[in-house]
Structure formats: C-alpha cells, structure tokens
Amino acid sequence: MKELSPKQHRILGAIRDFVDKHDYPPSIRQIQEACGISSTSVVDYNLRILEKQGLIRRDREVSRGIELTSPGSRRTRVVEVPVLGAIAAGQPIPVPTEETFTTPAEDIVSLPAEMLGGHENVYAVRVKGNSMIDALINDGDIVVMEAAQTADDGEMVAAWLKRESEATLKKFYREGQRVRLQPANSAMQPIYTEANNVEIQGRVVTVIRSLS
C-alpha cells in the first residue's frame, strides 16, 4: 500500500471524527472545511486515492456515500428522499402518494437514515421566503417532511390554504374553531383562518441548510 500524504491522513481523520459525532458521513464540502482544503475537487481527488487504497468505500449516487472500511468503523444507511417542489404562494405541494416513494424521482436528496429519526414516507420541499428564519430555516433550504394530514399544536407543518390557494411553512396551533399558523420571523404576523380552510400536507422532520 502506498504511503498516505498528510492531507489524506487529515481527510481520513475528518471522516472518522464526523461519523463519531453525527452517526452519518460528512459531505465533500464538510470534509473540505474540516481539513482546510482549497476546493471540493481536491477533496474528491484524494478520496479517489483513499478508495483505490481500500481505506474507504464510496457510492457516487448519493451525496454522503462515504464509508470507512477499517475494522470497527460504523456503517451508515443512506436514504434517497424525493424533492417534490417548493413551498411558494400559488403552488400547492404535490400530495405524496404510494407512487412517490416507489418511483425514482427526477430530483432527490440522499440522507443518512439516522437523520430521519425512523420516520417513513418522507419527502422534501424547497423553501421560498423568510417566514421561518428565526427557526434557522432560510430561503433556499430544503425541508424534509413526513407525509401527514394532522399535526399537534406547536409542530412545524406544510399547510395548504384552500381559499387563498397558497402553500406555507408555519407552526400550527388550534384555537377554537380557527387555526393559527405562526411564522418564526418577528417582522411577520401570524395567519388566522378557519380550521376547514387548512389542509396539512406534512410535518417537518429535518432541515438541510443551503450553502449558497
């Protein structure tokens, strides 16, 4: 086996440290940042060398498909989550069906199973707008949802307002015969509407931050 460079040793250590801390593999960009490497292409080049040396396995079809091969290394399962669209005024989120989770999607995100917390029938939508910025959800982020038609008070949901023909991401609260959809942005007011005007389309499981 060819002697590893200091950079390759740093990359292996960064992968091991990240998996130990998070229970899933890092992305190439996270390796770049952890190791202070100039570009993701340099990381990819060195990962190819580590793969040829048999020190890692890679699945290039998924975004975090890196696995250490050393004895005792943790194995992680990656789940492909379909991205159905965006939460934006005038555009309802497509209602997930059984076909959603069995047919390959044109746009997917690949996530470690641990990030989904055991939730099944999950899908993702892209966020447009800043109504939830105080909950650390920004314009351009991807929100992973569990398909659901009901929610408990305080849960963050994707809600379709039937009369207004508008989809929105808010915290959900029942207040008598009406519903309050609460933004996480101090500059915005809550939405109050009749309960029968709201259709829950999913509950938030996790958020993938946009780096752009």
C-alpha positions in Angstrom: 0.0 0.0 0.0 1.3 3.4 -1.0 2.2 5.8 1.9 -0.6 8.3 2.5 0.1 12.0 2.3 -0.6 14.2 5.3 -3.6 15.6 3.5 -5.0 12.1 3.1 -4.4 11.3 6.7 -6.3 14.5 7.6 -9.2 13.5 5.4 -9.5 10.1 7.0 -9.4 11.6 10.4 -12.1 14.2 9.5 -14.4 11.5 8.2 -13.9 9.4 11.3 -14.4 12.3 13.7 -17.6 13.4 11.8 -19.1 9.9 11.9 -18.3 9.5 15.6 -20.0 12.8 16.3 -23.0 12.7 14.0 -23.5 9.0 13.2 -23.5 9.7 9.5 -20.8 10.5 6.9 -19.8 14.1 6.0 -20.3 15.7 2.6 -17.4 16.5 0.5 -17.8 20.2 1.3 -17.8 19.4 5.1 -14.5 17.5 4.6 -13.1 20.4 2.7 -14.0 22.8 5.5 -12.8 20.5 8.3 -9.4 20.0 6.6 -8.9 23.5 5.3 -8.5 22.2 1.7 -8.7 24.7 -1.2 -11.6 23.1 -3.2 -14.0 20.2 -3.2 -12.3 18.9 -6.4 -9.1 18.4 -4.3 -11.1 16.5 -1.7 -12.6 14.3 -4.4 -9.2 13.6 -5.9 -7.9 12.4 -2.6 -11.0 10.4 -1.8 -10.4 8.5 -5.1 -6.9 7.7 -3.9 -8.2 6.5 -0.5 -10.8 4.4 -2.3 -8.1 2.8 -4.5 -6.2 2.0 -1.3 -9.2 0.2 0.1 -9.5 2.6 3.0 -13.0 3.9 2.1 -16.0 2.8 0.1 -18.0 5.4 -2.0 -21.4 5.4 -3.5 -21.3 8.3 -6.0 -25.1 8.1 -6.5 -25.6 9.6 -3.0 -24.3 12.9 -1.5 -22.9 11.3 1.7 -21.9 7.9 0.3 -18.6 7.6 2.1 -17.8 4.7 4.4 -14.7 3.8 6.2 -13.5 0.2 5.8 -11.4 -0.1 8.8 -12.5 -2.7 11.4 -15.0 -1.3 13.9 -16.0 1.6 11.7 -19.6 2.5 11.8 -21.8 1.6 8.8 -24.5 4.1 7.8 -27.6 3.5 5.7 -28.4 6.3 3.2 -32.0 7.0 2.2 -32.9 8.8 -1.1 -35.7 11.3 -0.4 -37.7 12.7 -3.4 -37.9 16.5 -3.7 -41.5 17.3 -4.7 -41.3 21.0 -5.3 -41.3 24.3 -3.4 -43.4 26.0 -0.8 -44.4 29.1 -2.5 -47.6 31.2 -2.9 -49.9 29.9 -5.6 -48.2 26.5 -5.8 -49.5 23.6 -3.7 -47.1 20.9 -2.7 -48.0 17.7 -4.6 -49.8 15.4 -2.3 -47.5 12.4 -1.7 -48.9 9.0 -2.9 -47.5 5.5 -2.6 -46.1 6.0 -6.1 -44.0 9.0 -4.7 -42.0 6.6 -2.6 -41.6 3.7 -5.2 -40.9 5.6 -8.4 -37.4 7.2 -9.0 -37.7 11.0 -8.7 -36.0 13.5 -11.0 -34.7 15.4 -8.0 -33.6 13.7 -4.8 -31.6 14.3 -1.7 -29.6 11.5 -0.2 -29.6 11.5 3.6 -28.3 9.1 6.3 -31.2 7.1 7.8 -30.3 8.4 11.3 -31.2 12.0 10.2 -34.8 10.8 9.6 -35.3 9.5 13.1 -37.2 6.4 12.0 -39.8 8.4 10.0 -41.1 6.7 6.9 -42.9 8.1 3.8 -40.7 11.2 3.8 -40.3 13.7 1.1 -38.6 17.1 0.7 -39.6 20.6 -0.5 -37.5 23.7 -1.1 -38.3 26.8 1.0 -39.0 30.1 -0.7 -39.2 33.0 1.6 -38.1 34.0 5.1 -41.1 33.4 7.3 -39.2 30.8 9.4 -35.7 32.5 9.7 -35.9 32.6 13.5 -36.2 28.8 13.4 -33.0 28.7 11.3 -34.9 27.9 8.1 -33.9 30.3 5.3 -34.8 30.9 1.7 -33.3 28.1 -0.4 -33.1 25.5 2.3 -34.6 22.0 1.9 -37.1 20.8 4.4 -37.7 17.1 4.8 -41.3 16.3 5.7 -43.2 13.3 6.9 -46.3 12.8 4.9 -49.2 13.6 7.3 -52.7 15.1 7.3 -52.8 16.0 11.0 -50.5 17.8 13.4 -50.2 18.6 17.1 -50.0 22.2 18.4 -46.6 23.7 18.0 -45.5 21.3 15.2 -44.0 22.9 12.1 -46.0 21.9 9.1 -46.5 22.5 5.4 -50.1 23.8 5.2 -52.2 24.4 2.1 -54.7 27.3 2.5 -57.5 26.2 0.3 -59.3 29.6 -0.2 -56.1 31.5 -0.8 -54.5 28.8 -3.0 -51.3 29.3 -1.1 -48.8 26.9 0.5 -46.9 27.9 3.6 -44.5 26.6 6.2 -45.5 27.6 9.7 -46.0 26.3 13.2 -49.5 25.0 13.7 -51.9 25.9 16.6 -55.6 25.2 17.0 -57.6 28.0 18.6 -61.2 27.0 18.9 -62.8 27.0 15.5 -59.8 28.6 13.9 -56.2 27.8 13.3 -53.1 30.0 13.9 -50.2 29.5 11.5 -47.3 31.1 13.3 -44.2 32.3 11.5 -40.8 32.3 13.1 -40.0 35.8 12.0 -40.6 38.8 14.3 -41.3 41.0 11.3 -44.3 38.9 10.2 -47.8 38.4 11.7 -49.4 35.0 12.2 -52.1 33.8 9.8 -55.5 33.2 11.4 -58.1 31.2 9.4 -60.9 28.7 9.8 -59.9 25.2 10.5 -61.6 23.8 7.5 -59.6 26.2 5.3 -56.3 24.4 6.2 -55.0 21.2 4.8 -51.9 19.7 6.5 -49.6 18.3 3.9 -46.7 17.2 6.1 -44.8 17.6 9.3 -41.1 18.8 9.4 -38.6 16.1 10.2 -35.3 17.9 9.5 -33.8 20.8 7.5 -30.9 20.8 5.1 -29.2 24.2 5.0 -28.4 25.8 1.7 -24.8 26.9 1.4 -25.4 29.3 -1.4 
